[in-house]
């Protein structure tokens, strides 16, 4: 009896597995799933049927159901690490997927899945080594896809400035050619990238036409290439062409939300402070939900920062402050830009002290960032006219305060505040600091300015010290040597004579007038004079004084002029503005018409109740007239929503 009952069951199972194999080969996974359920009803512990059910659910993209089934049937799914990790990867549970892969035996399909997981986690160096291993040891029909993924990893490493010794791969397919164009963009070779993208467009169009795709489908597929080419134009300064290409791509019915976000963000960056209304609409698309798993971190970081800057341009300062705080907390690499945008937003709200305090609280280990923050603080102080405070900030920068540009700014500020002594002390302190620390730098302009300033203030010895540094750095600069000789003339004529003997002899003989000019003026106060041609000794004085003895034209006086009588003070006024002028009667002026009861037309307006009612309507309503006032925003909001719906 038991044997008779077992025979029909085995027959049903064998027939069901035959149907399952046929349906799997035909890709009919819905029907195959029903067959696996029928098999598992007959044999609940059948591992083959359970594995087939898992595969069917994966092909049907029912990843949550797969994980739930594996949790219920832990005994049957103990060896299905690849399937479990793949479902976690597709559900964006990246960390859990990596942990599952680590527990499995490291086969090549596990390594390839692990490489994809590491790419999403942005561990590109480890991902690159895994792809190299897989490509080297596997030979099947998926080599093009693996090489495409490898070039994508190389592109990301190029953006991160990480050097790698990857061998040059093929670029004969559309995907490989596109990735190589991205590598060229990351290297800053925009002309080569443009050529590669145009070749890629031909390859893509040719392959799609062979597959029988329509023109609309081809344009949608080419949108990615067009957006990348627009980025190349934007980096090369061709913003007009880039804007047109971004706009044309967004007009297509794109399903790729990541591509829409990138194009929208780039349009916002082109607009900057202009066309703000369009930028707000584009930024909504760039900051939509679901992009966290579709864009790498560097792109999401830049979009978040651009969103904060856009709120500043739209004068929505409260929202700007909150956006800057979120960016600074989430993305430390752009914290400086977010903090400065936050400070500028506060200054727009007339909270200058808060803005400066916010910048003072910024802490960074990067010396360049700290210097930049200090300079921004100085700029904010100068916009408020607080020059003394700005000087204090510049002097508190430590070694950076001795940089030539900052020294020049300090001197300019102190001279503007009429503090020449303080400006001289800044120069002296700077000279002593460079001598003490023995720092080599091109400080010729600073030494020359210091010497000029000290000579103007009668401090020839200090000026000579600055000029000595200048001559020591460039002995062939005879202009500086001459200035040094003039400085020595003030206190040590022997040194001045020694220096003057080193000057090269001039082949041109100076005239007596030029010699007198040089002797009468110092090198500081010497003014440029027009060159006058010299006259020969025999020229008569009468000819030399012809130009000087030109007679001036006698002034013309009005007729009947009497010098004893004071002139009329109103002589420059037109006649109709003078006091004695009688205005003619304007015949076109309307005469005052008397009414029938003695009232004039002007008085009649007082009793015109139609005009009185118009004036009452124009005047603002009193608060007591309207007993239950309603906020205006509540009435306007529905109208705005209706307009938005119409635009959509």
C-alpha positions in Angstrom: 0.0 0.0 0.0 2.8 2.5 0.9 4.6 1.7 -2.3 1.5 2.3 -4.4 1.0 5.7 -2.7 4.6 6.8 -3.3 4.6 6.1 -7.0 2.0 8.9 -7.9 3.8 11.4 -5.7 7.2 10.8 -7.3 5.6 10.9 -10.7 4.0 14.3 -9.9 7.3 15.7 -8.6 9.2 14.5 -11.7 6.6 16.1 -14.1 6.7 19.3 -12.0 10.5 19.6 -12.3 10.3 19.0 -16.1 7.8 21.9 -16.3 10.0 24.0 -14.1 13.0 23.5 -16.3 11.0 24.4 -19.5 9.5 27.5 -17.9 12.9 28.6 -16.6 14.5 28.3 -20.1 11.6 30.3 -21.6 11.9 33.0 -18.9 8.3 32.5 -17.7 9.1 33.1 -14.0 5.5 33.8 -12.9 4.4 30.3 -14.0 7.6 28.8 -12.7 7.0 30.3 -9.3 3.6 28.5 -9.1 5.2 25.2 -10.0 7.8 25.6 -7.2 5.0 26.3 -4.8 3.3 23.1 -5.9 6.5 21.1 -5.5 7.1 22.5 -2.0 3.5 21.5 -1.0 4.3 17.9 -2.0 7.9 18.0 -0.5 8.4 21.0 1.9 12.1 20.2 2.5 13.2 19.9 -1.1 16.3 22.2 -1.5 16.2 22.2 -5.3 12.6 23.5 -5.4 13.4 26.0 -2.7 16.4 27.3 -4.6 14.4 27.6 -7.8 11.7 29.5 -5.9 14.4 32.0 -4.7 15.7 32.4 -8.3 12.2 33.1 -9.6 11.5 35.7 -7.0 14.8 37.4 -7.8 14.0 37.5 -11.5 10.6 39.0 -10.6 12.4 41.7 -8.4 10.7 40.6 -5.2 13.7 41.1 -3.1 12.0 41.7 0.2 10.0 38.5 -0.2 13.2 36.6 -0.8 14.8 37.9 2.5 11.6 37.1 4.4 11.5 33.6 3.0 15.1 33.0 3.8 14.5 34.1 7.4 11.6 31.7 7.7 13.5 28.8 6.0 17.0 29.3 7.6 17.9 25.6 7.2 17.2 25.5 3.5 18.9 28.9 2.7 22.1 28.4 4.8 24.2 28.1 1.6 22.5 30.9 -0.4 24.9 33.7 0.5 25.1 35.0 -3.0 21.4 35.3 -3.5 20.9 36.9 -0.1 23.7 39.4 -0.6 22.4 40.3 -4.1 18.9 41.0 -2.7 20.4 43.2 0.1 22.5 45.0 -2.5 19.4 45.7 -4.7 17.5 47.0 -1.6 20.4 49.4 -0.9 21.3 47.5 2.3 24.9 47.9 1.3 26.6 47.3 4.7 24.5 44.1 5.3 25.3 42.9 1.8 29.0 43.3 2.4 28.8 41.4 5.7 26.9 38.5 4.0 29.5 38.3 1.2 32.3 38.2 3.8 30.8 35.0 5.3 30.6 33.2 1.9 33.2 31.2 0.1 35.2 33.5 -2.1 34.2 32.3 -5.5 34.6 34.6 -8.6 30.9 35.4 -8.7 31.1 36.3 -5.0 34.1 38.5 -5.7 32.4 40.3 -8.6 29.3 41.0 -6.4 31.7 42.2 -3.6 33.4 44.6 -6.1 30.0 46.1 -7.0 29.2 46.5 -3.3 32.5 48.2 -2.7 31.9 50.5 -5.6 28.7 51.7 -4.0 30.5 52.1 -0.7 33.1 54.2 -2.6 36.0 51.9 -1.6 37.5 52.2 -5.1 41.0 51.0 -4.5 39.9 47.6 -3.1 37.2 47.4 -5.8 39.9 47.9 -8.5 42.0 45.0 -7.3 38.9 42.7 -7.2 37.9 43.6 -10.8 41.5 42.9 -12.0 41.5 39.5 -10.4 38.0 38.6 -11.8 38.9 39.8 -15.3 42.2 37.9 -15.3 40.7 34.6 -14.2 37.3 34.5 -15.9 36.5 33.9 -19.6 32.8 34.2 -20.6 30.4 36.4 -22.4 30.5 39.1 -19.7 34.0 40.4 -20.3 32.8 43.7 -21.8 30.6 44.5 -18.8 33.5 43.8 -16.4 35.9 46.0 -18.3 33.3 48.7 -18.4 33.0 48.5 -14.6 36.8 48.6 -14.3 37.0 51.8 -16.3 34.2 53.3 -14.1 36.4 52.6 -11.0 39.4 54.2 -12.7 37.3 57.3 -13.4 36.4 57.6 -9.7 40.0 57.2 -8.7 41.0 59.9 -11.1 38.5 62.3 -9.6 40.0 61.5 -6.2 43.5 62.2 -7.5 44.6 58.6 -6.7 47.3 57.3 -9.0 46.9 53.8 -10.5 48.8 51.7 -12.9 45.8 50.3 -14.8 46.7 49.0 -18.3 44.8 50.6 -21.2 41.7 48.7 -22.0 39.6 48.6 -25.1 37.3 51.4 -26.2 35.5 49.8 -29.1 32.1 49.6 -27.4 29.9 52.5 -26.5 30.1 51.9 -22.7 33.9 51.6 -22.7 34.4 54.6 -24.9 32.1 56.7 -22.7 34.1 55.7 -19.6 37.4 56.6 -21.2 35.9 60.0 -22.0 35.1 60.4 -18.3 38.7 59.5 -17.4 39.9 62.2 -19.7 37.5 64.7 -18.1 38.8 63.8 -14.7 42.4 64.5 -15.9 41.3 67.9 -17.2 41.9 67.0 -20.9 38.7 68.5 -22.2 39.6 68.7 -25.9 40.4 65.0 -26.0 37.3 64.2 -24.0 35.2 66.1 -26.5 36.6 64.1 -29.4 36.1 60.8 -27.5 32.4 61.7 -26.7 31.7 62.4 -30.4 33.1 59.0 -31.3 31.1 57.5 -28.5 27.9 59.1 -30.0 28.5 57.5 -33.4 29.1 54.0 -31.7 25.9 54.4 -29.7 23.7 55.5 -32.5 25.0 52.7 -34.8 24.4 50.0 -32.3 20.9 51.2 -31.5 20.0 51.5 -35.2 21.1 47.9 -35.7 18.8 46.9 -32.9 15.9 48.7 -34.6 15.4 51.4 -32.0 13.3 54.4 -32.8 14.6 58.0 -33.1 13.1 58.9 -29.7 14.7 56.0 -28.0 18.0 56.9 -29.6 17.8 60.5 -28.4 16.9 59.4 -24.8 19.9 57.0 -24.8 22.2 59.8 -26.2 21.0 62.2 -23.5 23.8 60.9 -21.1 26.4 61.7 -23.7 24.9 65.1 -24.4 24.9 66.1 -20.8 28.6 65.0 -20.4 29.5 66.9 -23.5 27.7 70.0 -22.1 29.8 69.6 -18.9 32.9 69.7 -21.0 31.8 72.9 -22.7 30.9 74.4 -19.3 34.4 73.7 -18.0 35.9 75.3 -21.1 33.9 78.5 -20.5 31.3 77.8 -23.3 28.4 78.3 -21.0 25.9 79.3 -23.7 26.4 76.0 -25.6 26.3 74.1 -22.4 23.1 75.7 -21.2 21.4 74.9 -24.5 22.5 71.2 -24.3 21.4 70.8 -20.7 18.0 72.3 -21.5 17.5 70.1 -24.6 18.3 67.0 -22.5 15.8 67.9 -19.8 13.0 68.4 -22.4 13.2 64.6 -23.2 11.2 62.1 -21.2 14.1 60.8 -19.2 13.7 58.0 -16.6 17.2 58.5 -15.1 16.6 60.7 -12.0 20.4 60.9 -11.5 21.0 62.4 -14.9 18.1 64.9 -14.4 19.6 65.9 -11.1 23.1 66.5 -12.6 21.8 68.5 -15.5 19.5 70.6 -13.3 22.3 71.4 -10.9 24.7 72.4 -13.7 22.1 74.8 -15.0 21.8 76.4 -11.6 25.5 76.8 -11.4 25.4 78.6 -14.8 22.6 80.9 -13.7 24.3 81.8 -10.4 22.4 84.9 -9.2 20.4 85.4 -12.4 17.1 83.7 -13.4 16.5 82.7 -9.9 12.9 81.4 -10.5 14.2 78.9 -13.1 17.0 77.9 -10.7 14.5 77.1 -7.9 12.6 74.8 -10.1 15.8 73.1 -11.3 17.0 72.7 -7.7 13.9 70.8 -6.7 14.7 68.2 -9.3 18.3 68.0 -8.2 17.4 67.5 -4.5 14.6 65.0 -5.0 14.3 62.0 -2.7 15.9 58.7 -3.8 19.2 60.2 -5.2 21.2 59.1 -2.2 21.8 55.7 -3.7 22.1 56.9 -7.3 24.7 59.7 -7.0 28.2 59.5 -5.5 29.0 61.5 -2.4 30.9 64.2 -4.2 28.0 65.0 -6.5 25.5 65.0 -3.6 27.8 67.2 -1.6 28.0 69.8 -4.4 24.3 69.8 -5.0 23.6 70.4 -1.2 26.1 73.3 -1.2 24.6 74.8 -4.4 21.1 74.6 -2.8 22.4 76.6 0.2 23.9 79.2 -2.0 20.8 79.5 -4.1 18.7 80.3 -1.0 21.1 83.1 -0.4 20.5 84.5 -3.9 16.8 84.3 -3.3 17.1 86.4 -0.1 15.5 83.6 1.9 18.1 84.0 4.7 16.5 81.9 7.4 16.3 79.0 5.1 19.9 79.7 3.9 21.2 79.6 7.5 19.5 76.2 8.2 20.8 74.8 4.8 24.3 75.9 5.6 24.2 74.3 9.0 23.0 71.0 7.5 25.7 71.1 4.8 28.4 71.8 7.4 27.3 69.0 9.6 26.9 66.4 6.8 29.8 67.3 4.5 32.9 68.5 6.5 34.9 68.8 3.2 32.8 71.9 2.2 32.3 73.2 5.7 34.3 76.3 4.9 32.2 77.3 2.0 29.0 76.7 4.0 30.3 78.7 6.9 31.2 81.7 4.7 27.8 81.5 3.0 26.1 81.5 6.4 28.2 84.5 7.5 27.2 86.4 4.3 23.6 85.6 5.0 23.8 87.1 8.5 25.4 90.3 7.1 22.4 90.7 4.8 20.2 90.6 7.9 22.4 93.4 9.5 23.9 90.9 12.0 27.5 91.7 11.3 28.7 90.9 14.8 27.1 87.5 14.6 28.7 86.9 11.2 32.2 87.7 12.5 31.7 85.6 15.6 30.6 82.7 13.5 33.7 83.0 11.4 35.9 83.3 14.4 34.5 80.1 15.8 35.5 78.1 12.7 38.3 75.7 13.6 40.4 73.9 11.0 43.8 72.2 10.9 44.4 73.6 7.4 46.4 76.8 7.6 45.2 78.0 4.2 41.6 77.7 5.4 42.3 79.7 8.5 44.0 82.4 6.5 41.0 82.6 4.1 38.6 82.9 7.1 40.7 85.8 8.5 40.7 87.6 5.2 36.9 87.3 5.0 36.6 88.7 8.5 38.8 91.7 7.4 36.6 92.2 4.4 33.4 92.3 6.5 35.1 94.8 8.9 36.1 97.1 6.1 32.6 97.1 4.6 31.5 98.4 8.0 34.3 101.1 8.1 36.1 99.5 11.0 39.6 99.9 9.7 41.3 99.7 13.1 39.7 96.3 13.9 40.7 95.1 10.4 44.3 96.0 11.1 44.2 94.1 14.4 43.0 91.0 12.6 45.7 91.3 10.0 48.4 91.7 12.6 47.2 88.7 14.6 47.8 86.2 11.8 51.2 85.1 13.1 53.8 84.4 10.3 51.1 85.0 7.7 51.0 88.7 8.7 54.4 89.1 7.2 53.4 88.0 3.7 53.9 90.8 1.2 50.3 91.2 0.2 49.1 91.4 3.9 51.9 93.9 4.7 50.9 96.0 1.7 47.3 96.0 2.9 48.3 97.0 6.4 50.4 99.9 5.1 47.6 101.1 2.9 45.1 101.0 5.8 47.5 102.8 8.2 48.3 105.5 5.7 44.5 105.9 5.0 44.1 106.4 8.7 47.0 108.9 8.6 49.2 106.8 10.9 52.5 107.1 9.1 54.5 106.1 12.2 52.6 102.9 12.6 53.1 102.1 8.9 56.8 102.6 9.3 56.9 100.3 12.2 55.1 97.6 10.2 57.9 97.8 7.5 60.6 97.7 10.2 59.0 94.7 11.9 58.7 92.9 8.6 62.3 93.6 7.6 63.6 92.3 10.9 61.4 89.2 10.7 62.7 88.2 7.3 66.3 88.8 8.4 65.9 86.8 11.6 64.1 83.8 9.9 66.4 83.9 6.8 63.4 83.3 4.5 64.1 83.5 0.8 61.3 85.1 -1.2 60.8 87.6 -4.0 60.4 90.7 -1.8 61.8 93.3 -4.2 58.6 95.3 -4.4 58.3 95.3 -0.6 61.9 96.4 0.0 61.5 99.2 -2.6 58.3 100.5 -1.0 59.9 100.4 2.5 62.9 102.4 1.3 60.7 104.9 -0.5 58.6 105.4 2.6 61.6 105.7 5.0 63.3 108.2 2.7 60.2 110.4 2.6 60.2 110.5 6.3 63.9 111.3 6.6 65.0 107.9 7.8 67.9 107.3 5.4 69.7 104.7 7.4 66.6 102.5 7.6 65.9 103.1 3.9 69.5 102.0 3.2 69.0 98.7 5.1 66.0 97.9 2.8 67.8 98.9 -0.3 70.8 96.7 0.7 68.5 93.7 0.9 67.2 94.6 -2.6 70.7 95.0 -4.1 71.9 91.8 -2.4 69.1 89.8 -4.1 69.7 91.4 -7.5 73.2 93.0 -7.9 72.6 93.9 -11.6 69.6 96.1 -10.7 71.4 99.5 -11.2 68.2 101.4 -10.4 68.2 100.0 -6.9 72.0 100.6 -6.7 71.4 104.2 -7.6 68.7 104.6 -4.9 71.1 103.1 -2.4 73.8 105.5 -3.4 71.3 108.4 -2.9 70.4 107.0 0.6 74.2 106.8 1.5 74.6 110.4 0.4 72.5 111.4 3.4 74.9 109.9 6.0 77.9 108.2 4.4 79.4 109.9 1.3 82.3 107.5 1.0 80.0 104.5 0.5 78.0 106.5 -2.0 81.1 107.3 -4.0 82.2 103.7 -4.0 78.8 102.6 -5.3 78.8 105.4 -8.0 82.1 104.2 -9.3 80.5 100.8 -10.1 78.0 102.4 -12.4 78.5 101.8 -16.1 79.6 104.9 -18.1 76.9 106.5 -20.2 77.7 107.0 -23.8 75.2 109.9 -24.0 76.4 113.3 -22.8 73.9 115.0 -20.6 73.0 118.6 -21.2 73.5 121.3 -18.6 69.8 121.6 -18.1 69.5 117.8 -17.4 72.4 118.0 -15.0 70.8 120.9 -13.1 67.6 119.0 -12.9 69.3 116.0 -11.4 71.2 118.0 -8.9 68.2 120.1 -7.8 65.8 117.2 -7.3 66.0 114.0 -5.3 65.2 110.6 -6.8 61.9 110.6 -4.8 60.5 114.0 -5.8 61.7 114.1 -9.3 58.9 114.9 -11.7 58.7 114.2 -15.3 59.1 117.3 -17.4 58.5 117.8 -21.1 61.6 117.6 -23.2 62.5 120.9 -24.8 64.8 121.1 -27.7 68.0 123.0 -27.0 68.7 126.2 -29.0 72.0 127.0 -30.6 74.1 129.6 -28.8 73.7 132.1 -31.7 70.0 132.3 -31.6 68.8 135.8 -30.8 66.7 136.4 -27.7 64.0 138.0 -29.7 63.3 134.7 -31.4 63.4 132.8 -28.1 60.8 135.1 -26.6 58.4 135.0 -29.4 56.2 132.4 -27.8 56.4 134.1 -24.4 55.5 137.6 -25.7 52.1 136.7 -27.2 49.7 139.5 -26.5 46.4 138.6 -24.8 43.2 139.7 -26.4 41.5 142.6 -24.6 38.3 141.7 -22.9 35.1 143.0 -24.6 32.9 145.1 -22.4 29.2 145.8 -23.0 28.0 149.1 -24.4 27.3 151.9 -22.0 29.4 150.1 -19.4 29.9 152.0 -16.2 32.6 150.7 -13.9 31.3 152.8 -10.9 27.9 151.1 -10.9 27.6 147.6 -9.3 26.4 145.0 -11.8 22.8 143.6 -11.6 22.8 140.5 -9.4 20.1 139.0 -11.6 22.0 139.5 -14.9 22.5 135.7 -15.4 18.9 134.8 -14.8 16.4 134.5 -17.7 13.9 137.4 -18.1 10.9 135.4 -16.9 12.7 134.7 -13.6 13.6 138.3 -12.8 11.7 140.3 -10.2 10.5 143.0 -12.6 9.1 140.7 -15.2 5.3 140.9 -15.7 3.6 137.7 -16.6 1.3 138.0 -19.5 -2.2 136.8 -19.1 -2.7 133.3 -20.5 -5.8 133.5 -22.6 -6.1 129.7 -22.6 -6.5 129.6 -18.8 -10.0 128.8 -17.8 -11.8 131.6 -15.9 -13.5 130.9 -12.7 -17.2 130.2 -13.4 -19.7 131.1 -10.8 -22.5 128.7 -10.0 -26.1 129.5 -9.9 -26.1 129.9 -6.1 -22.7 131.6 -5.7 -20.4 128.6 -5.4 -17.4 128.3 -7.6 -16.4 125.2 -9.6 -13.5 124.6 -7.2 -15.9 124.6 -4.2 -18.3 122.3 -6.0 -15.8 119.5 -5.8 -16.3 119.4 -2.0 -19.9 118.4 -2.5 -19.3 115.9 -5.3 -20.1 112.7 -3.3 -19.0 110.4 -6.2 -15.4 111.7 -5.8 -15.7 111.4 -2.0 -16.6 107.7 -2.3 -13.6 107.1 -4.6 -11.2 108.7 -2.1 -12.7 106.6 0.8 -12.1 103.4 -1.3 -8.5 104.3 -2.0 -7.6 104.9 1.7 -6.5 102.0 3.8 -9.3 100.4 5.9 -9.4 101.0 9.6 -8.9 98.1 11.9 -12.2 98.6 13.7 -14.2 98.3 10.5 -13.4 94.6 9.9 -14.3 92.7 13.0 -12.8 89.3 12.0 -9.7 90.0 9.8 -8.3 86.9 8.0 -4.6 86.5 7.2 -3.8 87.3 3.6 -1.5 84.2 3.2 -4.4 81.9 3.8 -6.4 83.4 1.0 -3.5 83.4 -1.4 -2.2 79.9 -0.9 -5.0 78.1 -2.7 -4.6 80.4 -5.7 -0.9 79.7 -5.9 -1.5 76.0 -5.7 -4.0 76.2 -8.5 -1.4 78.1 -10.7 1.2 75.5 -9.9 -1.1 72.7 -10.9 -1.8 74.4 -14.2 1.8 74.8 -15.0 2.4 71.1 -14.3 
